[in-house]
Amino acid sequence: MSESNTPPLHPSIVAMVALAANIASNHPKQGLCQVDRLKGYGVAREHIDSVIEIARHIRDEAAQALDAQFDAAYAECMNPARPAIKPDPFANIAVKEAGGACCTPTATGKSCC
């Protein structure tokens, strides 16, 4: 590693990131020790609440996407076998939707992007 002149992250930022990661990943400890640290650093409850809301939103979006992916695979494997047809090389080209957002906002309108 090379030396850097960049100062280390403030411990409150590290605690916020750790809190969000714990919540979003469904960690059994849920990031409660980070909440104690953040309170000790004087971080406003509203900021902690925002981190919690955004992390839960991301976690819930990921779960919904996984459920949809599972449901599609399950439906596919439960369908009867179809006759083999020559594959269309253009059938699996992704099409980008215009105007789509990278994520949806939380219930109170906070962006996770």
C-alpha positions as CSV (number, residue, x, y, z in Angstrom):
1,M,0.0,0.0,0.0
2,S,1.2,3.5,-0.7
3,E,1.1,6.3,1.8
4,S,-1.8,8.7,1.4
5,N,-2.3,12.3,2.5
6,T,-6.0,11.6,2.9
7,P,-7.1,11.8,6.5
8,P,-8.9,8.8,7.9
9,L,-12.7,8.8,8.0
10,H,-14.2,10.3,11.1
11,P,-15.4,7.5,13.5
12,S,-19.0,8.7,13.2
13,I,-18.9,8.1,9.4
14,V,-17.5,4.6,9.9
15,A,-20.2,3.9,12.5
16,M,-22.9,5.1,10.1
17,V,-21.6,2.9,7.3
18,A,-21.3,-0.1,9.7
19,L,-24.9,0.5,11.0
20,A,-26.3,0.6,7.5
21,A,-24.3,-2.5,6.5
22,N,-25.5,-4.5,9.5
23,I,-29.1,-3.6,8.9
24,A,-29.0,-4.1,5.1
25,S,-27.3,-7.5,5.6
26,N,-29.7,-8.7,8.3
27,H,-26.7,-9.1,10.7
28,P,-27.9,-10.8,14.0
29,K,-26.4,-7.9,16.0
30,Q,-28.3,-5.4,14.0
31,G,-25.8,-2.6,14.4
32,L,-26.9,-1.7,17.9
33,C,-23.3,-1.1,19.1
34,Q,-22.9,1.4,16.3
35,V,-26.1,3.3,17.5
36,D,-24.4,3.6,20.9
37,R,-21.2,5.0,19.3
38,L,-23.2,7.4,17.1
39,K,-25.0,8.7,20.2
40,G,-21.7,9.1,21.9
41,Y,-20.3,11.1,19.0
42,G,-23.3,13.4,19.2
43,V,-24.9,12.4,15.9
44,A,-28.5,13.7,15.7
45,R,-31.2,11.1,16.1
46,E,-32.7,12.3,12.8
47,H,-29.5,11.3,11.0
48,I,-29.4,7.9,12.6
49,D,-33.1,7.4,11.7
50,S,-32.3,8.3,8.1
51,V,-29.5,5.7,8.0
52,I,-31.8,3.1,9.4
53,E,-34.6,3.9,7.0
54,I,-32.3,3.8,3.9
55,A,-30.6,0.6,5.0
56,R,-34.0,-1.1,5.6
57,H,-35.3,0.1,2.2
58,I,-32.3,-1.3,0.4
59,R,-32.6,-4.6,2.3
60,D,-36.3,-4.8,1.4
61,E,-35.7,-4.0,-2.2
62,A,-33.0,-6.7,-2.4
63,A,-35.4,-9.2,-0.8
64,Q,-38.2,-8.3,-3.3
65,A,-35.8,-8.7,-6.3
66,L,-34.6,-12.1,-5.0
67,D,-38.2,-13.2,-4.5
68,A,-39.2,-12.1,-8.0
69,Q,-36.2,-13.9,-9.4
70,F,-37.0,-17.1,-7.5
71,D,-40.7,-16.9,-8.5
72,A,-39.7,-16.6,-12.2
73,A,-37.3,-19.6,-11.9
74,Y,-39.9,-21.6,-10.0
75,A,-42.6,-20.9,-12.6
76,E,-40.2,-21.9,-15.4
77,C,-39.3,-25.2,-13.7
78,M,-43.0,-26.0,-13.1
79,N,-44.0,-25.4,-16.7
80,P,-44.2,-28.5,-18.9
81,A,-41.2,-29.1,-21.2
82,R,-41.6,-27.2,-24.5
83,P,-40.5,-28.4,-27.9
84,A,-37.0,-27.4,-28.8
85,I,-36.8,-24.6,-31.3
86,K,-33.8,-23.0,-32.9
87,P,-32.6,-20.3,-30.5
88,D,-32.9,-16.7,-31.7
89,P,-29.5,-15.0,-31.1
90,F,-31.2,-11.6,-30.6
91,A,-33.8,-12.9,-28.1
92,N,-31.6,-12.2,-25.0
93,I,-30.3,-8.7,-25.8
94,A,-31.1,-6.4,-22.9
95,V,-33.2,-3.4,-23.6
96,K,-32.7,-0.3,-21.4
97,E,-35.8,1.4,-20.3
98,A,-35.8,5.2,-20.8
99,G,-36.2,7.4,-17.7
100,G,-35.8,4.6,-15.1
101,A,-34.3,5.3,-11.8
102,C,-31.5,3.2,-10.2
103,C,-33.7,2.7,-7.2
104,T,-37.0,3.7,-5.6
105,P,-37.1,6.2,-2.8
106,T,-37.9,5.2,0.8
107,A,-41.4,5.6,2.2
108,T,-40.5,9.2,3.3
109,G,-38.9,10.1,0.0
110,K,-35.2,9.6,0.9
111,S,-33.1,8.5,-2.0
112,C,-30.8,5.5,-1.6
113,C,-28.9,6.4,-4.8
